[in-house]
Protein backbone atom coordinates (compact mmCIF):
# COMPACT_ATOMS: atom_id res chain seq x y z
CA UNK A 1 0.00 0.00 0.00
CA UNK A 2 1.55 3.23 -1.11
CA UNK A 3 1.56 6.09 1.35
CA UNK A 4 1.32 9.83 1.42
CA UNK A 5 3.49 11.50 4.06
CA UNK A 6 2.34 14.84 5.37
CA UNK A 7 4.38 17.34 7.34
CA UNK A 8 4.10 20.89 8.52
CA UNK A 9 1.07 21.21 10.76
CA UNK A 10 1.23 23.16 13.99
CA UNK A 11 0.18 26.27 15.83
CA UNK A 12 0.14 29.64 14.10
CA UNK A 13 -1.05 33.06 15.19
CA UNK A 14 -3.93 34.78 13.40
CA UNK A 15 -2.66 36.53 10.31
CA UNK A 16 0.32 34.22 10.11
CA UNK A 17 1.45 31.67 7.54
CA UNK A 18 2.09 27.97 7.45
CA UNK A 19 3.13 25.54 4.77
CA UNK A 20 2.11 21.90 4.61
CA UNK A 21 3.89 19.29 2.54
CA UNK A 22 2.91 15.90 1.17
CA UNK A 23 5.43 13.44 -0.21
CA UNK A 24 4.36 10.70 -2.60
CA UNK A 25 5.92 7.95 -4.64
CA UNK A 26 7.03 8.56 -8.22
CA UNK A 27 4.12 6.55 -9.59
CA UNK A 28 1.55 8.55 -7.67
CA UNK A 29 3.15 11.85 -8.49
CA UNK A 30 3.19 11.13 -12.20
CA UNK A 31 -0.33 9.77 -12.56
CA UNK A 32 -2.54 10.95 -9.76
CA UNK A 33 -4.51 14.09 -9.25
CA UNK A 34 -3.62 15.39 -5.81
CA UNK A 35 -5.61 17.38 -3.29
CA UNK A 36 -5.70 18.86 0.16
CA UNK A 37 -8.78 18.27 2.27
CA UNK A 38 -9.58 19.38 5.79
CA UNK A 39 -11.91 18.27 8.54
CA UNK A 40 -13.05 19.58 11.90
CA UNK A 41 -15.21 18.09 14.62
CA UNK A 42 -18.08 20.29 13.42
CA UNK A 43 -17.72 19.78 9.68
CA UNK A 44 -17.30 16.82 7.41
CA UNK A 45 -14.18 16.52 5.30
CA UNK A 46 -14.07 19.18 2.60
CA UNK A 47 -11.92 19.83 -0.42
CA UNK A 48 -9.53 22.75 0.01
CA UNK A 49 -7.46 22.67 -3.17
CA UNK A 50 -6.41 20.33 -5.94
CA UNK A 51 -3.62 20.16 -8.50
CA UNK A 52 -3.10 18.08 -11.62
CA UNK A 53 0.19 16.51 -12.61
CA UNK A 54 0.74 19.32 -15.08
CA UNK A 55 0.31 21.94 -12.38
CA UNK A 56 -3.21 23.22 -13.04
CA UNK A 57 -4.71 24.12 -9.67
CA UNK A 58 -8.15 24.83 -8.28
CA UNK A 59 -9.37 26.07 -4.89
CA UNK A 60 -12.40 26.17 -2.67
CA UNK A 61 -13.90 29.64 -2.72
CA UNK A 62 -13.22 30.05 0.99
CA UNK A 63 -9.44 29.86 0.53
CA UNK A 64 -8.93 31.66 -2.77
CA UNK A 65 -6.42 34.44 -2.36
CA UNK A 66 -5.11 33.01 0.91
CA UNK A 67 -3.90 29.50 0.04
CA UNK A 68 -1.60 28.34 -2.72
CA UNK A 69 -1.19 24.74 -3.80
CA UNK A 70 1.89 23.80 -5.79
CA UNK A 71 4.07 20.81 -6.50
CA UNK A 72 7.73 20.09 -7.04
CA UNK A 73 8.03 17.16 -9.40
CA UNK A 74 11.73 16.29 -8.91
CA UNK A 75 11.27 15.87 -5.16
CA UNK A 76 7.72 14.46 -5.43
CA UNK A 77 6.36 16.90 -2.87
CA UNK A 78 3.09 18.76 -2.99
CA UNK A 79 2.67 21.86 -0.84
CA UNK A 80 -0.11 23.97 0.58
CA UNK A 81 0.99 27.49 1.45
CA UNK A 82 -1.49 29.07 3.84
CA UNK A 83 -1.34 32.83 4.37
CA UNK A 84 -3.45 35.37 6.25
CA UNK A 85 -4.64 32.58 8.46
CA UNK A 86 -7.75 32.95 10.58
CA UNK A 87 -9.42 30.69 13.08
CA UNK A 88 -11.79 29.37 10.43
CA UNK A 89 -8.98 27.45 8.73
CA UNK A 90 -8.07 25.45 11.82
CA UNK A 91 -8.61 21.77 11.05
CA UNK A 92 -6.92 18.48 10.40
CA UNK A 93 -5.52 18.68 6.88
CA UNK A 94 -5.26 15.58 4.72
CA UNK A 95 -3.28 14.94 1.61
CA UNK A 96 -5.21 12.91 -0.98
CA UNK A 97 -4.31 11.32 -4.29
CA UNK A 98 -6.76 9.98 -6.82
CA UNK A 99 -6.44 8.07 -10.10
CA UNK A 100 -9.55 6.51 -11.60
CA UNK A 101 -11.04 4.49 -8.73
CA UNK A 102 -7.95 4.51 -6.53
CA UNK A 103 -8.00 6.82 -3.52
CA UNK A 104 -5.06 7.27 -1.20
CA UNK A 105 -5.15 9.35 1.99
CA UNK A 106 -2.45 10.69 4.23
CA UNK A 107 -2.61 10.40 7.99
CA UNK A 108 -3.61 14.03 8.51
CA UNK A 109 -1.84 16.91 10.19
CA UNK A 110 -3.36 19.29 12.72
CA UNK A 111 -3.41 23.02 12.02
CA UNK A 112 -4.33 25.31 14.91
CA UNK A 113 -4.80 29.07 14.73
CA UNK A 114 -4.58 30.87 18.05
CA UNK A 115 -2.94 33.82 19.71
N, C-alpha and C positions, 0 to 999 in steps of 0.2 A: 504494500500500500504506500503510494507516494505521499509525501507530506509537504505542507506549507509551513514555514517557520516565520512567525511574526516576532518583531521586536519594536521597542520604542514607546510603549505606553508609560503612563506615569501621571504625576500631579503637575498641573500648570496653573498659573494665575490667570484670572480673567484678562483678556486682551493679549495674552501671550501666544506662543507658537509651539508646536510639537510636530515631530515627523515620525511616522510609523513606517516600518519596512516589512516586506514579505519576500522570503527567498523560496524559490521553486527549482525543481529539476529542469534540465535542458528541454526535455520532452514537453513538459507542461508549458514552459515559457514560450516555446515555438508554436504550439498548437492551440493553447487554451485562451479563451477570453478570461480576463481576470478582473476582480471586483474587490471593493471594500464594502462590508456591511457593518451595521452596528445594532446593538440591542440593549435595552434597559429593562428594569423590573416592571416598568409601567407600559412599555411598548414592545410589540413584537419586532423581530429582526427586520431591518429595512435597508434597502440599497442606498449607499452613500455615493459611490462613484464606480465607474467601470472603464477599462481600457483594453483595446484590441492589441493583437500582436504587432500591428503596424503603428501603434501609438495613438490612434483616434480615441478620444476620451469623452465621457459624458458624466453629468453630475445630477444629483438630486437638487431640486430648486432651492432647498433650504441651505445648501452649502456652496452654491455658486458664488464666486467672488471671494470666498474665504478658504476653500480647500483646493489643492492641486494634486491630481494623480499623475504619476509618471513612472516610467520604467527604464531600467538600464539593462539592455540585452546582454552585454558581455558578462556581467556579474549575476544575471538572472535574479535581479531584485526589483520588486515593485514598491513604490513609495506612496505615501499619502502625507502631503504637507498641509498642516492645519494652522491657519493664521487667524488672528482676531477672535480668539476662542472665547466662547461664552458658556454659561452653565448648561445651556441646552444641547451642547455637543458631548457632554459627559456620557459615556456608555462603554460597553465592552465592544471593541472593534475586531471584526473577523476578516481575514483574508479568504477569498473564495476563487476557485478556478473552475471553469466549465468548458466542456467540449462535447457536443452532441448530448448524450444522456449521462455523461460522467460528471459528477459534482465532487469537488474536494474542498474541505474546509480546514482552516487553521484552528489553533486551539483558543484563540481570542486573546486580546490584550486590553487591560483596563485603562481607560482615560478618565481622569478626574480633573474638574476645573473648580478651583477654590482659592480664595485669598487667605 
